[in-house]
Amino acid sequence: MEMANKQRKVLRHLKFTRLCTWLLSFFAILPSRQSFNYGEALSKSLLYFESQRSGRLPYNQRVVWRYHSGLTDGLEQGVDLVGGYYDAGDNVKFGLPMAFTITMLSWSVIEYSEQISGAGEYEHALEAIKWGTDYFIKAHTHPHVLWAEVGDGDTDHYCWQRPEDMTTSRHAYKVDENNPGSDIAGETAAAMAAASIVFRKTNPHYSHLLLHHAEQLFEFGDKYRGKYDESVKVAKGHYTSVSGYMDELLLILPIPFSFLNSFDNLNFFILSLQLLAGKSHRKHQHILNEYRSRAEYYLCACLNKNNVTNVQRTPGGLLYIRQWNNMQYVSTAAFLLTTYSDHLQASNQRLQCDQGTLDPSDIFKFAKSQVDYILGYNPMGMSYLVGYGAKYPARVHHRGASIESYKEQKDFIGCMQGYDIGYSRQGPNPNVLTGALVGGPDMKDQFRDERENYMQTEACTYNTATLVGVFAKLHWLEKDYLSANPSLFAYRR
Ligand SMILES: *[C@@H]1O[C@H](CO)[C@@H](O)[C@H](O)[C@H]1NC(C)=O
């Protein structure tokens, strides 16, 4: 109980200091050269998750070109695996990136619930999370069994079909005691634990259920150690577990399970960097310190402030890691820079890098520059968020979007037929994949809007998931500041 009081105090303090950050950082970003409608970007980003839905679509589905699909997923193995999300431009349900997507969406809602509510998008954000967690609950059929994937990249990529027409293998793959997958178990546990915080107030029963699954999954991942791509061989080459399973286990290591029952404390675990400031866990302090120094090294690298290793930037100023789906790194960095700047501001700290010390507002300003690049402030004058702005990718590498909607054209389109009808289509996709963040431009800011150019024109759920909170924060800043200073409307237009 004493702990809960402390938490409330800390939270109150956080809220006040954050208000100051917002005001301060708004002054810092005022001279921006182009202003964007972040509220619209936020609304669109959440629509994207509806396009990626698998399973039976609900009555309130807003993306109307999609229809029910994958209704027999899991049937072959006698489990109900209907639902969840298609990962990218294909029709495979990959559990690991799906869990990461839900973790990041939940984290965004935890951090920026007020801002998301303020934009009128809170319900939509919760629906996006629940579509994933409902599926994880189904996929976790036994304390030590987690269904990790439905379909496989090789047979799926051989065909070009709308999800509504799929004739590809829907074989499901699992991890269990004999075929462990600590990474996927850990990441799924993290996603469910984070989502349990999200639903604590609006749906306490569901929140407890998620926590229960998270505990079991964590225990399973911890006890039966192994990498999931060793167990689920079809994942290899698509989502190879490069760093092994320690990252995912570490993500949840700092919480003993008795501690999990206190949701406010769990909040701090998810925001494990903030946990450091909270001094809640001396026992794991060394792990957290290690985490912190690695995280700060990474942030300094993004800000070009390390002596040795920094992240490359394009001439237009975009962080550049690699040519295939570079935007995933940009959007994740924008999220981490934003939340970390909030954390520093709230605890009255600055970021120490080799080449100087940075204020929270400097860090946030850089995060904003990355978001503005995404939305159109770039040499191509192109928004990489599909459906946003005047110019955006029209030939997104996406099976469903590139073929007429099933609702308008119900004739079955076969595996190879789709290549003629959709993939090789000269014109734009008939369906706009609104809110998708595509792979993005090359190291010289160049972008070729062609369907076969999957390195640049394919989008993934985890690209967009990390933007939700950042859009909400930016929207909130503008709205709040402008309503307090109406005279600035003239200046800004
Ligand atoms: C980084 O470089 C500066 C200037 O060359 C030097 O003063 C500083 O000690 C270096 N820091 C580290 C951590 O190597």
The ligand as an SDF file (V2000), in Angstrom:
LIG
                    3D

 14 14  0  0  0  0  0  0  0  0999 V2000
   35.5060   11.9360  -27.3270 C   0  0  0  0  0  0  0  0  0  0  0  0
   36.2990   12.8300  -28.0530 O   0  0  0  0  0  0  0  0  0  0  0  0
   36.6000   14.0400  -27.3590 C   0  0  0  0  0  0  0  0  0  0  0  0
   37.3320   15.0030  -28.3070 C   0  0  0  0  0  0  0  0  0  0  0  0
   38.1410   14.3290  -29.1960 O   0  0  0  0  0  0  0  0  0  0  0  0
   37.4340   13.6970  -26.1270 C   0  0  0  0  0  0  0  0  0  0  0  0
   37.7320   14.8540  -25.4090 O   0  0  0  0  0  0  0  0  0  0  0  0
   36.6210   12.7340  -25.2640 C   0  0  0  0  0  0  0  0  0  0  0  0
   37.3990   12.3330  -24.1420 O   0  0  0  0  0  0  0  0  0  0  0  0
   36.1870   11.5200  -26.0400 C   0  0  0  0  0  0  0  0  0  0  0  0
   35.3030   10.7380  -25.2000 N   0  0  0  0  0  0  0  0  0  0  0  0
   35.3610    9.3960  -25.1060 C   0  0  0  0  0  0  0  0  0  0  0  0
   34.3650    8.7600  -24.1910 C   0  0  0  0  0  0  0  0  0  0  0  0
   36.1510    8.7330  -25.7190 O   0  0  0  0  0  0  0  0  0  0  0  0
  1  2  1  0
  1 10  1  0
  2  3  1  0
  3  4  1  0
  3  6  1  0
  4  5  1  0
  6  7  1  0
  6  8  1  0
  8  9  1  0
  8 10  1  0
 10 11  1  0
 11 12  1  0
 12 13  1  0
 12 14  2  0
M  END
$$$$
